[in-house]
Amino acid sequence: MLRFLTAGESHGPCLLAIVEGLPAGVPVDNEVINHELARRQAGYGRGGRMAIERDRVELLAGVHKGLTTGAPVGIRLENRDWANWKDKDLPAITVPRPGHADCAGMIKYGVQDARPILERASARETASRVAAGSLARLLLAELGIFLGGYVVEIGGVSAQLPDLVPAELWSLAEASDVRCPDEVASSRMRSAIDSAREAGDSLGGVFVVTA
């Protein structure tokens, strides 16, 4: 059974992940992981942080000569934005933001300042999850199992999917910055995202994952 842990804050020096349970002998290509990290940053409507980070995985343990050893795999991702924040004297955040983990975290840990909570419950933390998940994908690929996905709806805009096998839908989705195989719907989705951003809002959506 695979399991993983992550550590690190959004504006700290780095993010860390430990992946346990990988068998020995699984080929690990850093560029495959880096490709997945780049995909994470490429979606339409992403925030300004994506323009700062250039994620490249650093394998600290559990891989020798390109193969897993059977020991836990240690992963490090540098936070380039840390250089812009490390010397700032930031005030406490005492009013939780609606729709975030601030209030729940302040109650759980018994703190009055939400800043440590939001530093962990941050979209930035998902980079370490992508790196960990990439190792799982490499293991599945050795077994002939491949994963892919595509978006079918954003903010009430629904796609009309062509009658194609999953791998072909995945390929069309990869060419879209909203990961949608329908070009017409993709354009309408971008407009919906722009409208929501201008209104200070965000949108939900529906996606399909197949294996």
C-alpha positions as a Markdown table, in Angstrom:
| # | Residue | x | y | z |
|---|---|---|---|---|
| 1 | Met | 0.0 | 0.0 | 0.0 |
| 2 | Leu | 1.3 | 3.5 | -0.9 |
| 3 | Arg | 1.0 | 6.4 | 1.5 |
| 4 | Phe | 2.5 | 9.9 | 1.5 |
| 5 | Leu | 3.1 | 12.8 | 3.8 |
| 6 | Thr | 3.8 | 16.4 | 2.9 |
| 7 | Ala | 5.4 | 19.2 | 4.8 |
| 8 | Gly | 6.2 | 22.8 | 4.1 |
| 9 | Glu | 4.4 | 26.1 | 3.9 |
| 10 | Ser | 3.3 | 28.2 | 0.9 |
| 11 | His | 5.9 | 30.9 | 1.5 |
| 12 | Gly | 8.5 | 28.8 | 3.3 |
| 13 | Pro | 11.8 | 27.7 | 1.8 |
| 14 | Cys | 10.5 | 24.5 | 0.2 |
| 15 | Leu | 7.9 | 21.8 | 0.1 |
| 16 | Leu | 8.6 | 18.2 | 1.1 |
| 17 | Ala | 7.0 | 14.9 | 0.4 |
| 18 | Ile | 7.7 | 11.3 | 1.6 |
| 19 | Val | 6.2 | 8.5 | -0.4 |
| 20 | Glu | 6.3 | 5.1 | 1.3 |
| 21 | Gly | 5.4 | 1.6 | -0.2 |
| 22 | Leu | 6.9 | 1.8 | -3.6 |
| 23 | Pro | 8.6 | -1.6 | -4.5 |
| 24 | Ala | 12.3 | -1.7 | -5.5 |
| 25 | Gly | 13.2 | -1.4 | -9.1 |
| 26 | Val | 10.6 | 1.1 | -10.4 |
| 27 | Pro | 12.2 | 3.4 | -13.0 |
| 28 | Val | 12.0 | 7.0 | -11.9 |
| 29 | Asp | 12.6 | 9.7 | -14.5 |
| 30 | Asn | 12.8 | 13.2 | -13.0 |
| 31 | Glu | 11.6 | 14.8 | -16.2 |
| 32 | Val | 8.4 | 12.8 | -16.1 |
| 33 | Ile | 7.7 | 14.3 | -12.7 |
| 34 | Asn | 8.7 | 17.7 | -13.8 |
| 35 | His | 6.3 | 17.4 | -16.8 |
| 36 | Glu | 3.4 | 16.7 | -14.4 |
| 37 | Leu | 4.5 | 19.7 | -12.2 |
| 38 | Ala | 4.4 | 21.9 | -15.3 |
| 39 | Arg | 0.9 | 20.7 | -16.2 |
| 40 | Arg | -0.3 | 21.7 | -12.8 |
| 41 | Gln | 0.8 | 25.3 | -13.5 |
| 42 | Ala | -0.7 | 25.6 | -17.0 |
| 43 | Gly | -4.4 | 25.9 | -16.4 |
| 44 | Tyr | -6.4 | 29.0 | -17.6 |
| 45 | Gly | -7.1 | 31.5 | -14.9 |
| 46 | Arg | -4.2 | 30.5 | -12.6 |
| 47 | Gly | -3.0 | 33.0 | -10.1 |
| 48 | Gly | 0.1 | 35.1 | -10.2 |
| 49 | Arg | 2.1 | 32.6 | -8.1 |
| 50 | Met | 2.3 | 30.3 | -11.1 |
| 51 | Ala | 4.4 | 32.9 | -12.9 |
| 52 | Ile | 7.0 | 32.9 | -10.1 |
| 53 | Glu | 7.5 | 29.2 | -9.5 |
| 54 | Arg | 9.4 | 26.9 | -11.9 |
| 55 | Asp | 9.0 | 23.6 | -10.1 |
| 56 | Arg | 11.8 | 21.0 | -10.6 |
| 57 | Val | 11.8 | 17.9 | -8.4 |
| 58 | Glu | 14.8 | 17.0 | -6.2 |
| 59 | Leu | 14.9 | 13.4 | -5.1 |
| 60 | Leu | 16.5 | 13.2 | -1.7 |
| 61 | Ala | 16.2 | 9.5 | -0.8 |
| 62 | Gly | 14.8 | 6.2 | -2.0 |
| 63 | Val | 16.1 | 6.3 | -5.6 |
| 64 | His | 19.5 | 5.0 | -6.7 |
| 65 | Lys | 20.7 | 5.1 | -10.3 |
| 66 | Gly | 17.2 | 5.9 | -11.6 |
| 67 | Leu | 15.5 | 3.0 | -9.7 |
| 68 | Thr | 13.5 | 3.0 | -6.5 |
| 69 | Thr | 15.3 | 1.1 | -3.7 |
| 70 | Gly | 12.2 | 0.0 | -1.8 |
| 71 | Ala | 12.8 | 2.6 | 0.9 |
| 72 | Pro | 10.6 | 5.7 | 1.3 |
| 73 | Val | 11.2 | 8.3 | -1.4 |
| 74 | Gly | 12.0 | 11.8 | -0.3 |
| 75 | Ile | 11.0 | 14.7 | -2.5 |
| 76 | Arg | 11.9 | 18.4 | -2.3 |
| 77 | Leu | 10.5 | 21.3 | -4.3 |
| 78 | Glu | 12.0 | 24.7 | -3.9 |
| 79 | Asn | 9.7 | 27.7 | -3.3 |
| 80 | Arg | 11.2 | 30.5 | -5.3 |
| 81 | Asp | 8.8 | 33.0 | -3.8 |
| 82 | Trp | 10.3 | 32.5 | -0.4 |
| 83 | Ala | 13.0 | 35.0 | -1.3 |
| 84 | Asn | 10.3 | 37.7 | -1.6 |
| 85 | Trp | 8.8 | 36.8 | 1.8 |
| 86 | Lys | 11.5 | 35.7 | 4.1 |
| 87 | Asp | 12.3 | 39.1 | 5.5 |
| 88 | Lys | 8.8 | 40.4 | 5.8 |
| 89 | Asp | 7.3 | 41.1 | 9.2 |
| 90 | Leu | 3.7 | 40.0 | 8.4 |
| 91 | Pro | 0.9 | 40.9 | 10.7 |
| 92 | Ala | -1.4 | 38.3 | 12.3 |
| 93 | Ile | -4.6 | 37.3 | 10.5 |
| 94 | Thr | -7.3 | 37.2 | 13.2 |
| 95 | Val | -10.4 | 37.3 | 11.0 |
| 96 | Pro | -10.9 | 34.0 | 9.1 |
| 97 | Arg | -11.5 | 34.3 | 5.3 |
| 98 | Pro | -14.8 | 32.8 | 4.2 |
| 99 | Gly | -14.5 | 29.6 | 2.2 |
| 100 | His | -11.0 | 28.8 | 3.4 |
| 101 | Ala | -9.6 | 26.5 | 6.1 |
| 102 | Asp | -8.7 | 29.4 | 8.4 |
| 103 | Cys | -11.6 | 29.0 | 10.9 |
| 104 | Ala | -11.4 | 25.2 | 11.1 |
| 105 | Gly | -7.6 | 25.3 | 11.6 |
| 106 | Met | -7.7 | 28.0 | 14.2 |
| 107 | Ile | -10.2 | 25.9 | 16.2 |
| 108 | Lys | -8.4 | 22.6 | 15.6 |
| 109 | Tyr | -5.0 | 23.9 | 16.7 |
| 110 | Gly | -6.2 | 26.5 | 19.3 |
| 111 | Val | -4.5 | 29.5 | 17.7 |
| 112 | Gln | -5.6 | 33.1 | 17.2 |
| 113 | Asp | -3.5 | 33.7 | 14.1 |
| 114 | Ala | -4.7 | 32.1 | 10.9 |
| 115 | Arg | -1.5 | 32.8 | 9.0 |
| 116 | Pro | 0.2 | 29.4 | 9.9 |
| 117 | Ile | -3.1 | 27.7 | 8.9 |
| 118 | Leu | -3.4 | 29.3 | 5.5 |
| 119 | Glu | 0.3 | 28.7 | 4.8 |
| 120 | Arg | -0.3 | 25.0 | 5.0 |
| 121 | Ala | -3.9 | 25.0 | 3.5 |
| 122 | Ser | -2.6 | 26.6 | 0.4 |
| 123 | Ala | -2.9 | 25.7 | -3.3 |
| 124 | Arg | 0.9 | 25.8 | -3.3 |
| 125 | Glu | 0.9 | 22.6 | -1.2 |
| 126 | Thr | -0.7 | 20.7 | -4.0 |
| 127 | Ala | 2.6 | 20.8 | -5.9 |
| 128 | Ser | 4.0 | 18.2 | -3.4 |
| 129 | Arg | 0.9 | 16.0 | -4.0 |
| 130 | Val | 1.5 | 16.2 | -7.8 |
| 131 | Ala | 5.1 | 15.0 | -7.3 |
| 132 | Ala | 4.0 | 12.2 | -5.0 |
| 133 | Gly | 1.2 | 11.2 | -7.4 |
| 134 | Ser | 3.7 | 11.2 | -10.3 |
| 135 | Leu | 5.6 | 8.4 | -8.6 |
| 136 | Ala | 2.4 | 6.4 | -8.3 |
| 137 | Arg | 1.8 | 6.9 | -12.0 |
| 138 | Leu | 5.2 | 5.6 | -12.8 |
| 139 | Leu | 4.5 | 2.5 | -10.8 |
| 140 | Leu | 1.1 | 2.0 | -12.6 |
| 141 | Ala | 2.8 | 2.5 | -16.0 |
| 142 | Glu | 5.1 | -0.4 | -15.2 |
| 143 | Leu | 1.9 | -2.5 | -14.8 |
| 144 | Gly | 0.4 | -1.3 | -18.1 |
| 145 | Ile | -2.1 | 1.0 | -16.4 |
| 146 | Phe | -2.5 | 4.6 | -17.6 |
| 147 | Leu | -4.6 | 7.4 | -16.2 |
| 148 | Gly | -6.1 | 10.5 | -17.9 |
| 149 | Gly | -8.9 | 13.0 | -17.5 |
| 150 | Tyr | -10.8 | 15.8 | -19.0 |
| 151 | Val | -13.2 | 18.6 | -18.0 |
| 152 | Val | -16.8 | 18.3 | -19.0 |
| 153 | Glu | -18.3 | 21.4 | -17.3 |
| 154 | Ile | -17.1 | 24.7 | -15.7 |
| 155 | Gly | -19.6 | 27.2 | -14.2 |
| 156 | Gly | -22.6 | 25.7 | -15.9 |
| 157 | Val | -20.9 | 25.6 | -19.4 |
| 158 | Ser | -21.1 | 22.0 | -20.6 |
| 159 | Ala | -19.0 | 20.2 | -23.2 |
| 160 | Gln | -20.3 | 18.2 | -26.1 |
| 161 | Leu | -17.8 | 15.3 | -26.2 |
| 162 | Pro | -16.9 | 13.7 | -29.5 |
| 163 | Asp | -17.3 | 9.9 | -29.7 |
| 164 | Leu | -13.7 | 8.9 | -29.1 |
| 165 | Val | -11.8 | 6.4 | -26.9 |
| 166 | Pro | -10.5 | 7.8 | -23.6 |
| 167 | Ala | -6.9 | 8.1 | -24.8 |
| 168 | Glu | -8.0 | 10.4 | -27.6 |
| 169 | Leu | -10.1 | 12.5 | -25.3 |
| 170 | Trp | -7.1 | 12.8 | -23.0 |
| 171 | Ser | -5.0 | 14.0 | -26.0 |
| 172 | Leu | -7.6 | 16.7 | -26.9 |
| 173 | Ala | -7.8 | 17.8 | -23.3 |
| 174 | Glu | -4.0 | 18.2 | -23.1 |
| 175 | Ala | -4.2 | 20.8 | -25.9 |
| 176 | Ser | -6.8 | 22.9 | -24.0 |
| 177 | Asp | -5.9 | 25.3 | -21.3 |
| 178 | Val | -9.1 | 24.4 | -19.5 |
| 179 | Arg | -8.6 | 20.7 | -20.2 |
| 180 | Cys | -11.7 | 20.3 | -22.2 |
| 181 | Pro | -11.9 | 18.2 | -25.4 |
| 182 | Asp | -14.6 | 20.5 | -26.9 |
| 183 | Glu | -13.1 | 23.7 | -28.5 |
| 184 | Val | -16.3 | 25.6 | -28.6 |
| 185 | Ala | -17.1 | 24.9 | -24.9 |
| 186 | Ser | -13.5 | 25.7 | -24.0 |
| 187 | Ser | -14.0 | 29.2 | -25.3 |
| 188 | Arg | -17.2 | 29.7 | -23.4 |
| 189 | Met | -15.5 | 28.3 | -20.3 |
| 190 | Arg | -12.7 | 30.9 | -20.5 |
| 191 | Ser | -15.3 | 33.7 | -20.8 |
| 192 | Ala | -17.1 | 32.3 | -17.7 |
| 193 | Ile | -13.8 | 32.2 | -15.8 |
| 194 | Asp | -13.0 | 35.8 | -16.8 |
| 195 | Ser | -16.5 | 37.0 | -15.7 |
| 196 | Ala | -16.2 | 35.3 | -12.3 |
| 197 | Arg | -12.8 | 36.8 | -11.8 |
| 198 | Glu | -14.0 | 40.3 | -12.5 |
| 199 | Ala | -16.8 | 39.8 | -10.1 |
| 200 | Gly | -14.4 | 38.5 | -7.4 |
| 201 | Asp | -15.9 | 35.1 | -7.5 |
| 202 | Ser | -14.8 | 31.5 | -8.5 |
| 203 | Leu | -16.4 | 28.6 | -10.3 |
| 204 | Gly | -17.0 | 24.9 | -9.8 |
| 205 | Gly | -16.9 | 22.3 | -12.5 |
| 206 | Val | -17.1 | 18.6 | -13.4 |
| 207 | Phe | -14.3 | 16.4 | -14.7 |
| 208 | Val | -13.9 | 12.8 | -15.7 |
| 209 | Val | -11.0 | 10.6 | -14.8 |
| 210 | Thr | -10.5 | 7.2 | -16.4 |
| 211 | Ala | -7.9 | 4.4 | -16.0 |
